[in-house]
Amino acid sequence: MPHITLLYPFRPREEFDRVAGPLGDRAADVRPFDLQLATFDAFRHGRRSFTMWLRPEPADRVVALQAALLSAMPDCDDVNRYPEGFRPHLSVGQCRSEPQLRELLARLQSDFEPVRFTVDSVAIIWRIGRPDDPFQVDRMIPLTPPPQEVGPAP
Protein backbone atom coordinates (compact mmCIF):
# COMPACT_ATOMS: atom_id res chain seq x y z
CA MET A 1 0.00 0.00 0.00
CA PRO A 2 1.54 3.29 -1.03
CA HIS A 3 1.84 5.64 1.93
CA ILE A 4 3.78 8.55 3.36
CA THR A 5 5.04 7.60 6.81
CA LEU A 6 4.27 10.39 9.26
CA LEU A 7 5.09 8.67 12.55
CA TYR A 8 7.51 5.84 13.26
CA PRO A 9 7.93 3.46 14.97
CA PHE A 10 4.42 2.21 14.39
CA ARG A 11 2.40 1.33 17.45
CA PRO A 12 1.07 -2.21 17.97
CA ARG A 13 -2.51 -2.68 16.88
CA GLU A 14 -3.55 -3.30 20.48
CA GLU A 15 -2.79 0.40 21.18
CA PHE A 16 -4.84 1.85 18.30
CA ASP A 17 -7.94 2.55 20.39
CA ARG A 18 -5.82 4.45 22.92
CA VAL A 19 -3.84 6.53 20.40
CA ALA A 20 -6.69 7.31 17.98
CA GLY A 21 -8.18 9.96 20.30
CA PRO A 22 -5.01 12.03 20.77
CA LEU A 23 -4.15 11.73 17.07
CA GLY A 24 -7.69 12.79 16.15
CA ASP A 25 -7.42 15.81 18.46
CA ARG A 26 -4.24 16.95 16.69
CA ALA A 27 -5.60 16.17 13.22
CA ALA A 28 -8.61 18.37 14.03
CA ASP A 29 -6.23 21.36 13.97
CA VAL A 30 -5.13 20.65 10.39
CA ARG A 31 -7.21 21.66 7.39
CA PRO A 32 -7.46 19.40 4.32
CA PHE A 33 -5.00 20.32 1.59
CA ASP A 34 -4.18 19.46 -2.00
CA LEU A 35 -1.05 17.46 -2.71
CA GLN A 36 0.79 16.53 -5.87
CA LEU A 37 3.26 13.74 -6.60
CA ALA A 38 5.23 14.76 -9.68
CA THR A 39 8.96 14.50 -9.04
CA PHE A 40 11.13 11.47 -8.36
CA ASP A 41 14.12 11.61 -6.05
CA ALA A 42 16.29 9.16 -4.09
CA PHE A 43 17.88 8.53 -0.73
CA ARG A 44 21.33 6.97 -0.53
CA HIS A 45 21.60 4.41 2.27
CA GLY A 46 25.16 3.38 1.62
CA ARG A 47 27.59 2.94 -1.20
CA ARG A 48 25.30 0.55 -3.09
CA SER A 49 21.81 1.05 -1.67
CA PHE A 50 19.22 3.61 -2.81
CA THR A 51 15.52 4.17 -2.24
CA MET A 52 13.62 5.91 -5.04
CA TRP A 53 10.67 8.04 -4.01
CA LEU A 54 8.10 10.59 -5.11
CA ARG A 55 8.21 14.06 -3.58
CA PRO A 56 4.89 15.32 -2.13
CA GLU A 57 4.35 18.96 -3.08
CA PRO A 58 3.88 21.25 -1.28
CA ALA A 59 6.02 19.46 1.29
CA ASP A 60 5.44 22.11 3.97
CA ARG A 61 1.80 21.02 4.35
CA VAL A 62 2.86 17.42 5.00
CA VAL A 63 5.56 18.62 7.41
CA ALA A 64 2.94 20.64 9.33
CA LEU A 65 0.60 17.63 9.50
CA GLN A 66 3.43 15.41 10.71
CA ALA A 67 4.40 17.94 13.39
CA ALA A 68 0.82 18.11 14.63
CA LEU A 69 0.57 14.32 14.90
CA LEU A 70 4.02 14.05 16.47
CA SER A 71 2.89 16.36 19.26
CA ALA A 72 0.43 13.61 20.26
CA MET A 73 3.04 10.84 20.08
CA PRO A 74 6.48 12.39 20.63
CA ASP A 75 8.15 8.98 21.04
CA CYS A 76 7.31 8.11 17.40
CA ASP A 77 9.95 10.50 16.08
CA ASP A 78 12.33 8.21 14.16
CA VAL A 79 11.45 9.98 10.88
CA ASN A 80 12.62 13.28 12.42
CA ARG A 81 16.06 12.02 13.46
CA TYR A 82 17.77 12.45 10.09
CA PRO A 83 20.23 15.34 9.69
CA GLU A 84 17.73 17.18 7.45
CA GLY A 85 14.80 16.27 9.73
CA PHE A 86 11.51 14.85 8.48
CA ARG A 87 11.44 14.63 4.69
CA PRO A 88 8.02 13.56 3.36
CA HIS A 89 8.26 10.94 0.63
CA LEU A 90 6.40 8.08 -0.97
CA SER A 91 8.82 5.21 -1.61
CA VAL A 92 8.52 3.57 -5.03
CA GLY A 93 11.50 1.21 -5.23
CA GLN A 94 15.09 0.39 -4.49
CA CYS A 95 18.23 -0.19 -6.52
CA ARG A 96 21.81 -1.22 -5.90
CA SER A 97 23.96 1.02 -8.10
CA GLU A 98 24.19 4.69 -8.91
CA PRO A 99 24.13 4.15 -12.70
CA GLN A 100 21.00 2.00 -12.32
CA LEU A 101 19.47 4.66 -10.08
CA ARG A 102 20.12 7.46 -12.59
CA GLU A 103 18.71 5.38 -15.46
CA LEU A 104 15.59 4.35 -13.53
CA LEU A 105 14.88 7.86 -12.27
CA ALA A 106 15.23 9.32 -15.76
CA ARG A 107 12.99 6.64 -17.27
CA LEU A 108 10.34 7.00 -14.57
CA GLN A 109 10.34 10.78 -14.72
CA SER A 110 10.20 10.92 -18.53
CA ASP A 111 6.65 9.63 -18.89
CA PHE A 112 5.22 10.04 -15.40
CA GLU A 113 1.93 11.91 -15.16
CA PRO A 114 1.61 13.86 -11.89
CA VAL A 115 -0.89 12.55 -9.39
CA ARG A 116 -3.01 15.14 -7.56
CA PHE A 117 -5.33 14.53 -4.64
CA THR A 118 -6.75 16.10 -1.50
CA VAL A 119 -5.41 15.00 1.87
CA ASP A 120 -8.45 14.98 4.12
CA SER A 121 -7.54 12.20 6.55
CA VAL A 122 -4.69 10.07 7.84
CA ALA A 123 -4.74 6.30 8.16
CA ILE A 124 -3.64 4.18 11.08
CA ILE A 125 -2.10 1.15 9.39
CA TRP A 126 -0.78 -2.23 10.47
CA ARG A 127 0.65 -5.41 8.98
CA ILE A 128 -1.21 -8.69 9.31
CA GLY A 129 1.83 -10.83 10.03
CA ARG A 130 5.37 -10.76 8.75
CA PRO A 131 7.29 -7.49 8.26
CA ASP A 132 6.99 -7.78 4.47
CA ASP A 133 3.21 -8.38 4.47
CA PRO A 134 1.12 -5.56 2.95
CA PHE A 135 -0.23 -2.87 5.23
CA GLN A 136 -3.91 -2.81 6.13
CA VAL A 137 -5.91 0.26 7.13
CA ASP A 138 -7.34 -0.06 10.62
CA ARG A 139 -9.10 3.31 10.70
CA MET A 140 -9.10 6.76 9.16
CA ILE A 141 -8.69 9.95 11.17
CA PRO A 142 -10.25 12.94 9.40
CA LEU A 143 -8.67 16.33 9.09
CA THR A 144 -11.14 19.02 10.02
CA PRO A 145 -12.73 20.50 6.92
CA PRO A 146 -12.83 24.27 6.61
CA PRO A 147 -15.96 25.88 8.04
CA GLN A 148 -18.87 26.14 5.63
CA GLU A 149 -19.82 29.65 4.64
CA VAL A 150 -23.35 30.53 5.63
CA GLY A 151 -25.11 32.74 3.16
CA PRO A 152 -28.59 34.20 2.95
CA ALA A 153 -31.43 31.81 2.27
CA PRO A 154 -32.48 31.72 -1.40
Secondary structure in CASP SS format (residue, H / E / C, confidence):
PFRMAT SS
TARGET T0000
AUTHOR 0000-0000-0000
METHOD secondary structure of the structure
MODEL  1
M C 1.00
P C 1.00
H C 1.00
I C 1.00
T C 1.00
L C 1.00
L C 1.00
Y E 1.00
P C 1.00
F C 1.00
R C 1.00
P C 1.00
R H 1.00
E H 1.00
E H 1.00
F H 1.00
D H 1.00
R H 1.00
V H 1.00
A H 1.00
G H 1.00
P H 1.00
L H 1.00
G H 1.00
D H 1.00
R H 1.00
A H 1.00
A C 1.00
D C 1.00
V C 1.00
R C 1.00
P C 1.00
F E 1.00
D E 1.00
L E 1.00
Q E 1.00
L E 1.00
A E 1.00
T E 1.00
F E 1.00
D E 1.00
A E 1.00
F E 1.00
R E 1.00
H E 1.00
G E 1.00
R C 1.00
R C 1.00
S E 1.00
F E 1.00
T E 1.00
M E 1.00
W E 1.00
L E 1.00
R E 1.00
P E 1.00
E E 1.00
P C 1.00
A H 1.00
D H 1.00
R H 1.00
V H 1.00
V H 1.00
A H 1.00
L H 1.00
Q H 1.00
A H 1.00
A H 1.00
L H 1.00
L H 1.00
S C 1.00
A C 1.00
M C 1.00
P C 1.00
D C 1.00
C C 1.00
D E 1.00
D H 1.00
V H 1.00
N H 1.00
R C 1.00
Y C 1.00
P C 1.00
E C 1.00
G C 1.00
F C 1.00
R C 1.00
P C 1.00
H C 1.00
L E 1.00
S E 1.00
V E 1.00
G E 1.00
Q E 1.00
C E 1.00
R C 1.00
S C 1.00
E H 1.00
P H 1.00
Q H 1.00
L H 1.00
R H 1.00
E H 1.00
L H 1.00
L H 1.00
A H 1.00
R H 1.00
L H 1.00
Q H 1.00
S H 1.00
D C 1.00
F C 1.00
E C 1.00
P C 1.00
V E 1.00
R E 1.00
F E 1.00
T E 1.00
V E 1.00
D C 1.00
S E 1.00
V E 1.00
A E 1.00
I E 1.00
I E 1.00
W E 1.00
R E 1.00
I C 1.00
G C 1.00
R C 1.00
P C 1.00
D C 1.00
D C 1.00
P C 1.00
F E 1.00
Q E 1.00
V E 1.00
D E 1.00
R E 1.00
M E 1.00
I E 1.00
P E 1.00
L C 1.00
T C 1.00
P C 1.00
P C 1.00
P C 1.00
Q C 1.00
E C 1.00
V C 1.00
G C 1.00
P C 1.00
A C 1.00
P C 1.00
END
